[in-house]
Amino acid sequence: MQQWTCAAALCAVVAVACVHGFVTPYDGMKISKSMTFQPGTYVMKEGISIVADGVILDMNGAVLEGTGYRNQGVLIAKHANVTVMNGVLRSYFYGVVVQYAQDVTFYNMDCSNNYVDPDSRGKDPPGLDINCLPDLTDKTNLGGGFFLQNVSAASLSKCNASNNENGFDLFYVESSTLQYCTASSVTGWGVHLHASNDNFITNGQFNHCWRTNLGDAAGVLLAMGSCRNTVTNNEVTECAEGFLIGNQFGWPNNDNTVTHNNFSNAEDNAVIATFSVGNTFAWNDLSYSRVGIGLDYSHDGNIIQGNRLEGCHVGVQIDHGQRNIIIDNTFLSNHDDAIFLHTDLKDHFPATSFPNLGLPIDHTLSTGYTVERNHIESLGWCVHLMATTDSVVRDNLIGSSPANPWTCLADEDCTGTVFAYDPPQKGVNIVGGPYLGGNYWGNYDGTDTNGDGLGDTLVPYTNDGSMEVEGDTHPLIMTA
């Protein structure tokens, strides 16, 4: 009778398990088939591993909690078509580690409150190495929410990786998507791409990525040849650097598209993209930062378009840049220069010492800029050019107040730089006139004698000699 009762009880347990389909996870668990976890909190030093292709793991609200911020909560290595969703992973070195995998999906995963370098929260934290390698023993630069290495076609959606050292570290990741993800209040990088190409980052929140003394902490970091990525519609505010691209010790990060993001209130640069080619920064809010956008040593086809730069110390600052485009931007109440383009004509990065940078032959120059259709107001110089040659600055509204003497400063070394279409061309200009000529200058006192909307007296306009070149031969007149 007792034997029958035990057998019946066992059958009842099996029947319940089959009905509910829940599995209780255990430490070191290796998962080779799809399953749904029993909800609960489980302390697991080693975490769990996915060891087969095609697994769908629904964590069903289960919390896996590590010990001592070691190891990872979920490990996927050398597998494909894996989905993990609806779980919490905390107190690990990384919540998730994925290596040499493809077609992996993470949905509604909370990997907050994992490793943070204790020194990064101190009064004198270490600086970060933005070119660091994917070394899982690196406790200065790495650790946090998600670590992906040599992964393609990954999808991360509605995942949270806040209150970590880093949010999402992606090394050699291709053709993957982060959407509606969060990594705020981290001491390193919200999203970090290293030699990762053709990825899409959208509708995320990566705020307050910061440490004392800044240390190259950033909301979004692209390093070591991360190219053709799209970063759009993200909120990245109150960071040390909002969006950071590369330095002289890595490979150029080219042809990225960065649009419709909020990078405002950065302590240093809202956007800084050095030593790069062909990047587009368009329709972003870069306001109330020390520098709105800096493109030092960037050249050939970088586009700064339609951005809002209000209340910065410097709006756009480019040292040793060539053939970049600055159009359709709004600069308001910047404390120093709205646009500052300059060079000291010295070769600070010779090709023999920095062959990786691929700098052009004329990299000691500041040359070949197009600056058009911008609305520029500044408490300092609206346009400040130092040794900037063979550039065009025209069809801009510069300093609407007649009392503002800080419209333009251009030194005598700005040879070949022009401030007007000459001759003027038919077309609606920035203040509504019928001709494309020069720029509208708030303190231009000349008059239009023939009704074409272009100034005919006191030309060329040189801002009382502050423009030590020919100046604007066809200044615009505001029409009624």
C-alpha positions, 0 to 999 in steps of 0.5 A: 500500500505504501509502495503504491502511494509513493508511485502515485505521488511521483506520477502526480508530480510528473503530471503537474510538471507536464501541465505547467512545463516549468523547469527549476534551474540549478547552478552549472546547468547545461541547456540543450533543449527549449524550456521555461524556468520556474519563477524564483530567485536562484543563487548560482556561482557558475550560472547556466550555459546554452549548449545546443543550437535552436534553444528557446529559453524563457526565464519566466521572471526567474532571477539568477544571482551570482556571487562575488561578481564573477563568471556570467549568468548565461553563457552561449558559445559556438551556437546559433538560433538561440533565444533567451528572454524574460529574466534577471541576471545580477551580481556577475562579472557579466550578465550575459557572455556570447562568443562565436555565435550567430542569430542569437536573440535577447528579449526583456532581459535585465542585466543591471547591477553586475560588476563595477570596478570599485575604483571607478566610483572613487575620487581618482578613478583610472582612465579607460582604454578605449582600444581594450581587447576582449579580455574577460580578466580585465576588471578596469575596462570591462564587466557589466551587462552584455559581452558579445564577441565574434557574433553576427545577426544578434538581436537585443530588444528591451534589455536593461544593463544599467548600474554596471561598469559597462552596458553592452560590450560588442567585440567583432559583432556584425549586422546586429541590432540593439533596440529599446535597450537601456544602459544608464548610470554606468561608470564606463560605456553604455554601448561599446563597439570594437571592430564591429560593423553594420550594426543598428542601435536605436531607441535606447537610453544611455544616460549618465555614463560618467566617472570623476575626471571623465576618463573617456567614459561615454554613452556610445563608443566606437573603436578600432575600425567600427564602420557603417553602423547606424545610431539613431533616436537614442537618448544619451544625456549627462555623459562624460562624452556623449558619442565617442569615436576612436583615437590615434592608437586605433583604426579609423571608424568610418561611414557611420550614420548618427541621427536624431539622438539627444546627446545634450548636457555632456560634460566634455563633448556631446560628439567627438569623432577623431581620425575618421572619414565619411561619418554623418551627424545629423539632426541631433541635439548637442546642446549645453555641452562643453563642445557640441561636436569635435572632429579633429583630424577627420577628413573627406566627407564628414557631414554635420547637418541639422544639429542643434547646438545651444549653450555650448562653450564651443559649438563645432571645433575641428583641428587639422580637418579637411573637406568636411561639410557643416550645413543647416545647423542651429547655433544659439548662445554658445559662450566662446566660438560657434564654429572654430576651424583651425590648424597650426600647420604642424605634422603631429601624426606622421605616417611613419609613426601612425600608419594605421590612421590613413591620414591624407597627404594634406593632413597638416592643413585645415582646408576644403570646408563647406559651411552653408545655411547655418543659423549662427548666434554666439556670445563669442565668435560666430565663425572663427577661422585660423589658417583655414584655406580653400573653403566656402562660408556662404548663405549663413545667417550670422549674428542677427543682432546689430550690436554683436561685433563677433560675427567673423574672425579669419586670419590672413592665412585663410587663403582661397576661402570665400564668403559669397557666390561670385557672381550671385546665383538665382535661388532663395537664400537663408533670409528669403531673398531671391539671390544666393550671394554671401551671408547675412551679417547682423552688424552689416551697415550697408544698403541694397541700392538695386533691390536684389536683396544683396548689399551694394555699399560698404563691400566687401564686408570684413567685420571692420577688418577682422576678416583678413581676407577679401571678405563677403562681396555680396552680403545679404539684406533681410527683406520685408 
